[in-house]
Amino acid sequence: MINLNRFDLATLRLFIAVADAGSLTAGADRFGISLPAASKRIAELEQHCGVPLLKRGQRGVLATAEGQTVHRLAVEVIARLEQLAQSVDDFRAGATEHLRLCANPSAFGGFLPPLLARYAERYPKVRIELEDMLSEDAVRAVQKGMAELAVIGDNVPREDLETYPCNVDELVLLVPRDHPLAGLEAAPVEQALAYDQVALARSASLTRKVIAAAEAVGITLRIRVQVRSFDSMCRMVACGLGVAVLPRSASTLYVESLKLVLVRLAGADVERLLLLAMRRRSALSAAAAGLVDMIEAELGAPG
């Protein structure tokens, strides 16, 4: 059994930096140490592990298969230690608990901000650590223990995670006021998706849902612009670069300010279901369990 006490956190951080940069020199510069000192630390880590972690070459270094595994796990270890340090700082500042949550753009643009405002009012001593990420990345964050909870789309793989419905919204088409579809009460999906689209990344759960809707009616979706947020999507639509399919709750924020029109979609599954994902509900912290209970209570309340 390898001696855990011989793992040095500074060396692990150095190894991560070197592997990410593909350069011993860059890693040494980042930590303010000499190249020989950095090389010695990495060599000692490899000796301790008993396998080469880096392939050295004239163009830099590349992680071996074993090095890739060590890099992935070292990132998780360092991240958890940073969370530990942050939690201790929070305790010193008066916070009694810490909630780590990640969510996709649909959640950020819709139900999540007001929900967290109510949560913060009910649990004023809980420090909320919130990160915006695509559903697939949010799933990985929970699987790796980087977050306790994640709000994700219902069409992403989520192996080994428990999930519960947390929000249902309607997908609508967002167009400029002078667009040919702007005067329709509802646009047939095959007509709406024939136009150039403004979308999130193709890997985003929302984009995949729209692509699937297009394929269902025999259309290849033409994505003209890919952006990272709903705000950017709406601004691109306002400039005439395409139309966009968004959740209604997120779209209404931009209609008046950007002179846009929301059009219902006909002939497609327009329900957008979001899920709350976790490793095991029974293992949640009190802070995370409180949020889950609040979501369940609000979903069960009469509308």
VOKOL-144373 format. One record per residue (C-alpha): x, y, z; residue in one letter. Coordinates in steps of 0.1 Angstrom, whole numbers, plus 5000, padded with zeros to 4 digits. Example, Ala and Ser with C-alpha at 12.3 -4.5 7.8 and 13.67 -1.06 7.14 Angstrom:
residues 2
512349555078A 513749895071S 
end
This chain:
residues 303
500050005000M 501450344990I 502250585019N 499650855018L 501751075040N 504351115013R 501951294990F 502751664990D 499951904982L 502352164967A 503751894944T 500251784934L 499352134925R 502552174906L 501851844887F 498451974877I 499852294864A 502552114844V 500151864829A 497652144820D 500352354804A 502252074788G 505452234801S 507652204831L 508852564826T 505252694826A 504452504857G 507652624875A 506852984865D 503352964878R 504652854913F 507553084913G 510252804916I 513152724894S 512952464866L 515352224883P 513352244915A 510152174896A 511751884878S 512951744911K 509551754926R 507851584897I 510551314896A 509951254933E 506251224927L 506850974899E 509250774921Q 506650764949H 503950644925C 506250394909G 505250484873V 506150754849P 503451034849L 504851254821L 506451184787K 509251434782R 509951564747G 511551864728Q 508052034726R 507251984763G 505551714784V 502551504779L 500751304807A 500950924804T 497850714808A 498850684845E 499551054846G 496151134833Q 494550934861T 496651094887V 495851444872H 492151374873R 492151254909L 494551524920A 492251794906V 489451644927E 491551624959V 492751984955I 489252104948A 487851934979R 490652085000L 489752424986E 486152364996Q 487252265031L 489252585034A 486252785021Q 483952615046S 486252695075V 486453065064D 482653065062D 482352925098F 484653195110R 482453455093A 479353315111G 477953075085A 476952745100T 476552545068E 477652545032H 475452455001L 477352374969R 475052384939L 475552394901C 472852454875A 472352484838N 471452814820P 467652724819S 467652724857A 469653044860F 467353214836G 464153094852G 463052954886F 466352924904L 467253284914P 463853354932P 463953004948L 467453074962L 466353414975A 463553234995R 466052975006Y 468453235018A 465753405038E 464753085054R 468352975061Y 470353295066P 473353125080K 473952895050V 476553015026R 475452934990I 478152844965E 476552854930L 478052784896E 476552814861D 477452524839M 475952304812L 474051994824S 476651744814E 479351934834D 476951974863A 476351594864V 480151534865R 480551794893A 478051594914V 479551254905Q 483051384915K 481751534948G 482451894936M 478851984942A 476051824963E 473251924940L 472852004903A 469952134882V 470051964848I 467951894818G 466051564817D 467751444785N 471351404798V 472951084810P 473051074848R 474350734858E 474450654895D 472650974905L 469251024921E 467051274904T 463851454912Y 461751694891P 462252054901C 460852274874N 458652254842V 458752524816D 457552584781E 459852624751L 458952914729V 460453084698L 462053424702L 462153644671V 462554014663P 459354224660R 459754254622D 460253884616H 457853704593P 456753474622L 456253754647A 452553794640G 451653424644L 449953304676E 451852974671A 454452874646A 454652524632P 457852364644V 458952274609E 458552644599Q 460152784630A 463252564629L 463852614592A 465352964600Y 468953014611D 469252944648Q 471053114677V 471852844703A 473952734732L 476752484725A 475652174707R 476451964738S 473952174759A 470751974768S 468552254755L 470352254721T 470051874718R 466351894725K 465952154697V 468051944674I 465851634682A 462751834675A 464151944641A 465151584632E 461651464641A 460151684613V 462951604588G 464951924593I 468651964598T 468952244623L 471052534609R 472952684639I 474353014628R 475653144662V 476652954693Q 476953144725V 477353074762R 474253234778S 470553314773F 471453684775D 473853654745S 471253444726M 468653714730C 471053994719R 471953794688M 468253754679V 467654124684A 470454194660C 468853974633G 471353694634L 468753424637G 465853304659V 466153114691A 464252854711V 464252934748L 462252854780P 459453104784R 460453214819S 463953314807A 462753474775S 460253714790T 463053914807L 464254034773Y 461054084753V 460454454760E 464154564765S 465254414732L 462054454712K 461554084707L 458453864703V 457653534718L 455853284696V 454452954707R 455652644690L 453152394675A 453652034665G 456551964689A 457151864725D 457652204741V 457752094777E 461152164793R 461651944824L 464552024848L 465751774873L 467551814906L 470451554907A 472351424937M 474451124947R 472150994974R 469451194991R 470051015024S 473651145024A 472951505018L 474051775042S 471351955062A 471752255039A 471252065007A 468351855022A 466652185031G 466752304995L 465351964982V 462551975008D 461752334998M 461552244961I 459351944968E 456952154989A 456652424963E 456052184935L 453352014955G 451652344964A 448452424945P 449152644915G 
end
